[in-house]
Amino acid sequence: MNPTSVSLALRPAGISARAPRHPGRFLERNCLAPLRMTQLEAAQLLGMSRRRVNEIVQGRRGISPDTAVRFAVVFGIDTAFWLALQANWDSFRAWKQMCRHAHMRRCASPTP
């Protein structure tokens, strides 16, 4: 077993065992739905296209620093929180991608 295989067999610290929630899902459930706000209304308040908001909600687009600032201003949730959600999502996806490329079956197993 080469050193790369050994290191990929254990999930690194900071990578959750379960897939984290995409920031767009959080946006939909915790910001838009409680306010009964449509994606079009949110887009207008945020100064971005409805398509961009929709792609975020659908998990097809990430939260950039610019978007995080806009969300913080409109929804009152700290910029760092939005960026942390995105970082958690990106880290988990990167780990899973590495596992697929390495063909490691043990990547999903918990860290000892």
Backbone as a chain_set.jsonl record, in Angstrom:
{"seq": "MNPTSVSLALRPAGISARAPRHPGRFLERNCLAPLRMTQLEAAQLLGMSRRRVNEIVQGRRGISPDTAVRFAVVFGIDTAFWLALQANWDSFRAWKQMCRHAHMRRCASPTP", "coords": {"N": [[0.858, -1.179, 0.0], [0.683, 2.147, -0.932], [1.872, 5.386, 0.355], [-0.029, 7.395, -0.246], [-2.453, 6.017, -0.528], [-2.796, 5.084, 2.083], [-3.115, 7.493, 3.523], [-5.478, 8.437, 2.381], [-7.282, 6.615, 3.252], [-8.208, 7.305, 5.735], [-10.489, 9.596, 7.004], [-9.897, 13.035, 6.937], [-9.373, 15.353, 9.685], [-11.947, 17.659, 10.387], [-13.518, 17.136, 8.21], [-16.725, 16.203, 7.742], [-18.569, 13.19, 8.554], [-21.013, 12.843, 7.415], [-22.687, 14.208, 4.582], [-22.539, 17.685, 4.376], [-25.016, 20.293, 4.649], [-25.904, 22.039, 1.741], [-25.188, 25.492, 1.163], [-27.218, 26.785, -0.261], [-29.507, 25.316, 0.285], [-29.797, 25.885, 2.965], [-30.298, 28.629, 2.724], [-32.79, 28.594, 1.368], [-34.49, 27.19, 3.224], [-34.159, 28.541, 5.692], [-34.185, 31.257, 5.309], [-35.586, 32.262, 2.94], [-38.084, 30.74, 2.873], [-39.269, 31.109, 5.563], [-39.772, 33.852, 5.42], [-41.54, 33.908, 3.433], [-40.659, 34.524, 0.903], [-40.101, 34.85, -2.519], [-37.849, 33.47, -4.968], [-37.399, 35.317, -6.959], [-38.099, 37.745, -5.697], [-36.115, 37.76, -3.71], [-33.835, 37.887, -5.317], [-34.143, 40.427, -6.44], [-33.931, 42.06, -4.142], [-31.341, 41.407, -3.408], [-29.863, 42.281, -5.512], [-29.114, 40.728, -7.696], [-29.311, 38.257, -10.337], [-32.314, 36.311, -10.889], [-31.81, 33.794, -11.793], [-29.231, 33.272, -10.774], [-29.763, 33.2, -8.006], [-31.536, 31.022, -8.003], [-29.829, 28.946, -8.91], [-28.094, 28.805, -6.761], [-29.86, 28.04, -4.682], [-30.619, 25.554, -5.706], [-28.287, 24.179, -5.405], [-26.364, 24.198, -7.347], [-24.597, 26.219, -7.657], [-22.065, 27.944, -5.929], [-21.466, 29.844, -2.869], [-20.076, 32.867, -3.149], [-17.614, 35.227, -1.862], [-18.67, 37.781, -2.424], [-21.409, 37.214, -2.74], [-21.94, 36.235, -0.171], [-21.628, 38.551, 1.354], [-23.749, 40.078, 0.356], [-25.914, 38.446, 1.186], [-25.583, 38.653, 3.947], [-26.157, 41.368, 4.379], [-28.856, 41.56, 3.514], [-30.24, 39.426, 4.838], [-29.281, 39.441, 7.41], [-27.492, 37.62, 8.479], [-24.343, 36.642, 9.455], [-21.52, 37.229, 7.339], [-19.276, 35.538, 7.514], [-20.449, 33.182, 8.394], [-21.932, 32.283, 6.155], [-19.817, 31.852, 4.38], [-18.457, 29.871, 5.773], [-20.313, 27.772, 5.679], [-20.172, 27.263, 2.936], [-17.466, 26.544, 2.698], [-17.403, 24.186, 4.237], [-19.064, 22.567, 2.655], [-17.609, 22.523, 0.223], [-15.183, 21.332, 1.077], [-16.021, 18.769, 1.898], [-17.014, 17.766, -0.544], [-14.653, 17.827, -2.066], [-13.129, 15.922, -0.688], [-14.664, 13.598, -1.122], [-14.423, 13.461, -3.882], [-11.67, 13.009, -4.143], [-11.579, 10.485, -2.987], [-13.099, 8.971, -4.798], [-11.457, 9.141, -7.05], [-9.221, 7.806, -6.164], [-10.227, 5.349, -5.817], [-10.952, 4.284, -3.348], [-12.443, 2.289, -1.015], [-12.663, 2.566, 1.687], [-12.896, 5.218, 2.345], [-15.293, 6.311, 3.209], [-15.556, 5.368, 5.733], [-15.556, 5.962, 9.288], [-13.233, 8.082, 11.056], [-10.692, 6.696, 13.087]], "CA": [[0.0, 0.0, 0.0], [1.528, 3.337, -0.984], [1.507, 6.387, 1.369], [-1.235, 8.122, -0.636], [-3.598, 5.168, -0.197], [-2.952, 5.057, 3.534], [-3.646, 8.766, 3.997], [-6.846, 8.594, 1.91], [-8.148, 5.653, 3.932], [-8.757, 7.934, 6.927], [-11.093, 10.908, 6.762], [-9.149, 14.058, 7.672], [-10.088, 16.168, 10.67], [-12.673, 18.772, 9.791], [-14.421, 16.634, 7.165], [-17.78, 15.474, 8.45], [-18.892, 11.861, 8.047], [-22.222, 13.019, 6.594], [-22.628, 15.351, 3.674], [-23.115, 18.882, 4.978], [-26.089, 20.952, 3.906], [-25.441, 23.074, 0.811], [-25.649, 26.812, 1.6], [-28.479, 27.12, -0.935], [-30.595, 24.668, 1.029], [-29.959, 26.707, 4.161], [-30.944, 29.863, 2.264], [-34.201, 28.311, 1.082], [-35.245, 26.782, 4.411], [-34.033, 29.416, 6.852], [-34.314, 32.68, 4.96], [-36.675, 32.525, 1.998], [-39.364, 30.138, 3.279], [-39.909, 31.783, 6.703], [-40.214, 35.188, 5.007], [-42.432, 33.709, 2.289], [-40.026, 35.31, -0.153], [-39.796, 34.09, -3.719], [-36.488, 33.652, -5.461], [-37.38, 36.576, -7.707], [-38.055, 38.838, -4.716], [-34.784, 37.734, -3.101], [-32.889, 38.361, -6.324], [-34.286, 41.879, -6.549], [-33.351, 42.652, -2.93], [-29.909, 41.13, -3.374], [-29.209, 42.901, -6.658], [-28.547, 39.69, -8.562], [-30.328, 37.646, -11.192], [-33.11, 35.221, -10.339], [-31.099, 32.564, -12.161], [-28.14, 33.079, -9.813], [-30.381, 32.763, -6.747], [-32.051, 29.673, -8.232], [-28.713, 28.009, -8.975], [-27.611, 28.643, -5.383], [-30.87, 27.251, -3.967], [-30.589, 24.193, -6.242], [-26.995, 23.567, -5.105], [-25.534, 24.164, -8.555], [-23.672, 27.35, -7.601], [-21.584, 28.174, -4.575], [-21.55, 31.168, -2.268], [-18.825, 33.618, -3.263], [-17.562, 36.283, -0.85], [-19.617, 38.824, -2.814], [-22.753, 36.728, -2.412], [-22.031, 36.165, 1.293], [-21.841, 39.925, 1.839], [-25.138, 40.436, -0.002], [-26.803, 37.705, 2.076], [-25.448, 39.236, 5.286], [-26.867, 42.644, 4.393], [-30.304, 41.368, 3.347], [-30.84, 38.483, 5.785], [-28.757, 39.671, 8.752], [-26.7, 36.478, 8.934], [-22.944, 37.001, 9.266], [-20.803, 36.815, 6.128], [-18.414, 34.4, 7.842], [-21.298, 31.995, 8.492], [-22.206, 31.827, 4.785], [-18.572, 31.338, 3.817], [-18.165, 28.611, 6.466], [-21.184, 26.76, 5.075], [-19.614, 26.922, 1.624], [-16.189, 25.846, 2.906], [-17.734, 22.821, 4.668], [-19.58, 21.873, 1.474], [-16.502, 22.335, -0.723], [-14.23, 20.38, 1.65], [-16.62, 17.444, 1.833], [-17.05, 17.36, -1.955], [-13.275, 17.562, -2.485], [-12.755, 14.651, -0.084], [-15.362, 12.538, -1.847], [-13.813, 13.401, -5.221], [-10.381, 12.332, -3.966], [-11.861, 9.073, -2.724], [-13.516, 8.349, -6.06], [-10.298, 9.041, -7.933], [-8.293, 6.823, -5.597], [-10.953, 4.08, -5.738], [-10.816, 3.81, -1.979], [-13.718, 1.938, -0.414], [-12.662, 2.889, 3.113], [-12.988, 6.663, 2.55], [-16.532, 6.656, 3.913], [-15.519, 4.873, 7.117], [-15.193, 6.978, 10.266], [-11.859, 8.2, 11.543], [-10.57, 5.963, 14.366]], "C": [[0.902, 1.24, 0.0], [1.036, 4.385, 0.015], [0.233, 7.154, 1.028], [-2.476, 7.318, -0.272], [-3.86, 5.142, 1.296], [-3.582, 6.356, 4.013], [-5.085, 8.979, 3.542], [-7.812, 7.649, 2.622], [-8.805, 6.257, 5.163], [-9.284, 9.326, 6.582], [-10.341, 11.95, 7.58], [-10.025, 14.807, 8.676], [-10.755, 17.329, 9.954], [-13.609, 18.374, 8.669], [-15.475, 15.787, 7.857], [-18.054, 14.129, 7.784], [-20.128, 11.915, 7.141], [-22.059, 14.241, 5.723], [-23.254, 16.572, 4.357], [-24.213, 19.454, 4.084], [-25.479, 22.015, 2.988], [-25.973, 24.422, 1.291], [-26.971, 27.24, 0.955], [-29.681, 26.508, -0.246], [-30.878, 25.453, 2.309], [-30.693, 27.998, 3.806], [-32.441, 29.652, 2.074], [-34.999, 28.059, 2.361], [-35.242, 27.788, 5.552], [-34.188, 30.902, 6.558], [-35.536, 32.932, 4.077], [-38.028, 32.005, 2.488], [-40.007, 30.853, 4.474], [-40.433, 33.186, 6.361], [-41.244, 35.133, 3.877], [-41.964, 34.545, 1.096], [-39.729, 34.405, -1.342], [-38.338, 34.321, -4.112], [-36.364, 34.951, -6.252], [-37.304, 37.768, -6.76], [-36.676, 38.916, -4.053], [-33.751, 38.293, -4.07], [-32.948, 39.881, -6.455], [-33.678, 42.581, -5.34], [-31.824, 42.522, -2.897], [-29.135, 41.8, -4.508], [-28.499, 41.889, -7.537], [-29.666, 39.057, -9.374], [-31.088, 36.544, -10.451], [-32.427, 33.892, -10.63], [-29.981, 32.262, -11.162], [-28.683, 32.58, -8.476], [-30.879, 31.329, -6.895], [-30.934, 28.637, -8.255], [-28.108, 27.77, -7.588], [-28.571, 27.746, -4.604], [-30.837, 25.792, -4.417], [-29.26, 23.481, -5.986], [-26.072, 23.463, -6.298], [-24.536, 25.315, -8.608], [-23.308, 27.567, -6.143], [-21.789, 29.617, -4.135], [-20.174, 31.819, -2.373], [-18.772, 34.642, -2.121], [-18.537, 37.43, -1.156], [-21.047, 38.436, -2.444], [-22.953, 36.672, -0.906], [-22.283, 37.545, 1.893], [-23.275, 40.359, 1.545], [-26.139, 39.737, 0.917], [-26.762, 38.289, 3.487], [-26.24, 40.533, 5.395], [-28.378, 42.432, 4.371], [-30.917, 40.511, 4.451], [-30.301, 38.611, 7.206], [-27.984, 38.5, 9.339], [-25.256, 36.731, 8.504], [-22.314, 36.413, 8.003], [-19.967, 35.568, 6.384], [-19.216, 33.103, 7.94], [-21.553, 31.413, 7.108], [-20.956, 31.204, 4.172], [-18.161, 30.022, 4.481], [-19.04, 27.484, 5.931], [-20.607, 26.295, 3.745], [-18.315, 26.142, 1.762], [-16.427, 24.398, 3.346], [-18.205, 21.982, 3.484], [-18.437, 21.537, 0.512], [-15.507, 21.291, -0.214], [-14.762, 18.955, 1.564], [-16.615, 16.92, 0.402], [-15.649, 17.033, -2.467], [-12.799, 16.221, -1.948], [-13.39, 13.491, -0.843], [-14.771, 12.361, -3.243], [-12.461, 12.685, -5.156], [-10.587, 10.835, -3.763], [-12.252, 8.344, -4.008], [-12.324, 8.146, -6.987], [-9.316, 7.97, -7.449], [-8.924, 5.433, -5.517], [-10.821, 3.449, -4.356], [-12.198, 3.518, -1.4], [-13.801, 2.39, 1.039], [-12.823, 4.372, 3.371], [-14.229, 7.042, 3.356], [-16.511, 6.201, 5.373], [-15.049, 5.954, 8.069], [-13.718, 6.942, 10.649], [-11.748, 7.468, 12.881], [-10.349, 6.903, 15.524]], "O": [[1.787, 1.361, 0.847], [-0.1, 4.294, 0.481], [-0.514, 7.528, 1.932], [-3.447, 7.876, 0.237], [-5.012, 5.176, 1.73], [-4.499, 6.324, 4.834], [-5.851, 9.638, 4.245], [-9.024, 7.862, 2.595], [-9.852, 5.777, 5.599], [-8.597, 10.125, 5.945], [-10.161, 11.776, 8.785], [-11.245, 14.88, 8.532], [-10.189, 17.908, 9.027], [-14.414, 19.189, 8.218], [-15.159, 14.775, 8.482], [-17.799, 13.955, 6.592], [-20.259, 11.119, 6.212], [-21.372, 15.195, 6.09], [-24.376, 16.494, 4.859], [-24.306, 19.12, 2.903], [-24.633, 22.798, 3.418], [-27.1, 24.493, 1.781], [-27.751, 27.974, 1.562], [-30.752, 27.112, -0.199], [-32.031, 25.66, 2.689], [-31.609, 28.408, 4.518], [-33.256, 30.436, 2.56], [-36.062, 28.647, 2.557], [-36.216, 27.881, 6.299], [-34.31, 31.709, 7.48], [-36.413, 33.721, 4.43], [-39.007, 32.751, 2.514], [-41.192, 31.179, 4.408], [-41.416, 33.646, 6.941], [-41.751, 36.16, 3.424], [-42.755, 35.174, 0.392], [-39.169, 33.321, -1.181], [-37.692, 35.255, -3.639], [-35.322, 35.607, -6.21], [-36.531, 38.698, -6.991], [-36.136, 40.005, -3.857], [-32.892, 39.084, -3.681], [-31.914, 40.539, -6.567], [-32.984, 43.586, -5.492], [-31.119, 43.411, -2.419], [-27.907, 41.878, -4.47], [-27.417, 42.156, -8.059], [-30.843, 39.306, -9.113], [-30.573, 35.932, -9.515], [-32.462, 32.975, -9.81], [-29.81, 31.113, -10.753], [-28.134, 31.651, -7.884], [-30.666, 30.507, -6.004], [-31.081, 27.56, -7.677], [-27.665, 26.664, -7.282], [-28.143, 26.801, -3.942], [-31.01, 24.889, -3.598], [-29.12, 22.303, -6.316], [-25.096, 22.714, -6.264], [-23.711, 25.372, -9.519], [-24.133, 27.397, -5.245], [-22.216, 30.478, -4.905], [-19.218, 31.362, -1.747], [-19.792, 34.896, -1.48], [-19.156, 37.98, -0.245], [-21.797, 39.245, -1.899], [-24.025, 37.024, -0.412], [-23.064, 37.684, 2.834], [-23.935, 40.944, 2.403], [-27.1, 40.354, 1.375], [-27.797, 38.404, 4.143], [-26.917, 40.767, 6.395], [-29.101, 43.067, 5.139], [-31.997, 40.829, 4.95], [-30.81, 37.957, 8.116], [-27.836, 38.397, 10.557], [-24.985, 37.002, 7.334], [-22.548, 35.257, 7.652], [-19.95, 34.648, 5.566], [-18.705, 32.036, 7.601], [-21.413, 30.208, 6.898], [-21.026, 30.159, 3.525], [-17.582, 29.154, 3.828], [-18.565, 26.363, 5.748], [-20.556, 25.099, 3.458], [-18.086, 25.184, 1.024], [-15.737, 23.488, 2.886], [-17.799, 20.83, 3.328], [-18.319, 20.403, 0.046], [-15.039, 20.455, -0.988], [-14.029, 18.037, 1.196], [-16.255, 15.768, 0.16], [-15.472, 16.074, -3.218], [-12.141, 15.463, -2.661], [-12.716, 12.513, -1.166], [-14.637, 11.236, -3.726], [-12.148, 11.857, -6.011], [-9.845, 10.02, -4.311], [-11.788, 7.234, -4.267], [-12.197, 7.104, -7.63], [-8.661, 7.312, -8.256], [-8.249, 4.457, -5.191], [-10.608, 2.245, -4.22], [-13.032, 4.419, -1.309], [-14.898, 2.578, 1.565], [-12.883, 4.769, 4.534], [-14.196, 8.012, 4.112], [-17.364, 6.611, 6.161], [-14.222, 6.785, 7.694], [-13.058, 5.906, 10.571], [-12.631, 7.609, 13.727], [-10.226, 6.457, 16.666]]}, "num_chains": 1, "name": "protein.A"}
